[in-house]
Amino acid sequence: MQFLTQMARLRTGAAALALTLLVAGCGAFEQSFQRGYVVPEGALEQIPLGSSQEQVLIVLGTPSTVATVSGEAFYYISQRAEKAAAFMPQKVVEQRVIAVYFDKDRRVARLADYRLQDGKIFDFVSRTTPSGGSELSYLTYLFKIIGTQ
């Protein structure tokens, strides 16, 4: 009888130990995923207004994408996500877009550091949030073309 009691205690202890290791191990399996461009430390400070496109390419490298509509711009896009365990979905913890806007002479006119904060795009360089109405949509252009004919 005493042997059975000791075996039951041993099983209970082993189960408690296994559960403790399982719960403690969940944090050890956390994964972090970095996608896109990683901004080097101090890189944005090396690009003063008036810098050439070549200087931007030397400091920041090839952009993630380039825009040529209404002036040229380079966009460096990144996202960081984390996953607590293999069976858990990824959660985006940081999104960032570095935008370098150029004037007609291909010199830096403005730098912007956009991030997703509370569901709104916020420019951390100029500390402004884009306002509605300043940009025309494709439909607005279409209606303007149809209306003028």
N, C-alpha and C positions, 0 to 999 in steps of 0.2 A: 504494500500500500504506500509506504513511504517512497519507494522507487517511482511509482506512478505520479506522485505529487511532485517529485523533483523533475520528472520528464515534462510535466505540464508547465511548470515554472520555466524550464529551459526553452520550451516551444514559445511560450509567451514572451520571454526575453528576446529570442531570436526574431520573432515577428515584429516586436517593437524596434529592434535594431535595424531590421530591413526597412521598415516604414520610415524611420529617422533618416537612413541613408538615401532613400528614395526622395524624400522631401528636400533634404539638404542638397542633393544632386541636381535638382531642377534648376537652381540658379547657376550651377556650374556649366550647364549646357546652353546658356543664353548665347545667341549668335547675333552678330552685328554685320549688316550688309551696307557697303558704300558703293553707290553707283554714280557715274559721271565724273565731273571735274572736282578735284580737291585743290582749294586755293592755298598756295604756299604762304607761310607766315610772312607778313610784311609786304606781300606782292603788290597790293593795291596802292600802298604809299609810294611805290616806285614808278607810278604812272601819273604824273601831274597833268593838269589840263594843258592842251597844246601839244602833247606827245604825238608822234606819228604812229600810223598803223603798224609799221615795222617794229617800233619800240614795244608796242603792246604785245605783238607776237613773240618777241624775244623774252619778255617778262612772264607772260601768262601762257604762252604756247598756243596751239591751234584751238579755236573756239568750238564749243559743242554745236553751235549753229550760227548762221550769219543772216541778217536781214538787210535787204536792199530797198525796201519800201519806205518812202519819206525819209531819206538819209540812211547812211549805213550804220550798222550796229553789230557788235560781236556779243554773243551770249555764251556764258560758261555756266552750265547747269549741273547741279548735284542733288543727291537725295541720300539720306541715311535712314535705314530701317533696322528694327531689332525684332528678334524672335525668341521667346522665352524657352520654347522646347520644339522639338522636331514636328510635333503634331499641331502646334499652335500657329495661327496666321501671323504674318509679318505686320508690324505696326510702324508707320512712318513717323519718325521722331524729329526729322529736320529736312527742310527743303530750302534750296538756295539757288538764286540766279544772279550772277554778276553780269551786268550789262554795261558795255562800253559804247557810248554813242559818239559818232564822228560828224564833223561838219563837212561842207562841200570840198574842203581842201584835204580831207582825210586826216584831220587832226582831232584829238580827243576833245569833245565839247562837254561831255558829262559822263560821270561814273555813277552807277547805281548798284546797290546791293539789296536785291529783293528777297524776302523770306515769307514763308507762309506762317502768319501769326494770327491766331483766332479766326481763321478762315478768310482773312483779307491780306492782299499783297501789300507789303510795307517796304518802302525804300529806306534802308538803314543809313545810307550815305547822306541823302538830303533831308531825311526824316519827314517825308511826305507820303501821303496815300493818294493814289491816282483818283481823280474825281470823274464822275460820269459826265457825258456830254462833250468832252473835249476831243474824243476820237470818234470818227465816223465808221459805221459798220458797212459790210458789203451791201446790205439791203438799202442803206441810205444812199450809197453811190448809185445803185441800180435805179432807185426812185428819182434821183437827180437827173440821170441820163434820160430816163423815160419822160420825165416832166419837161425837159428842155427841148424835146423834139417836136 
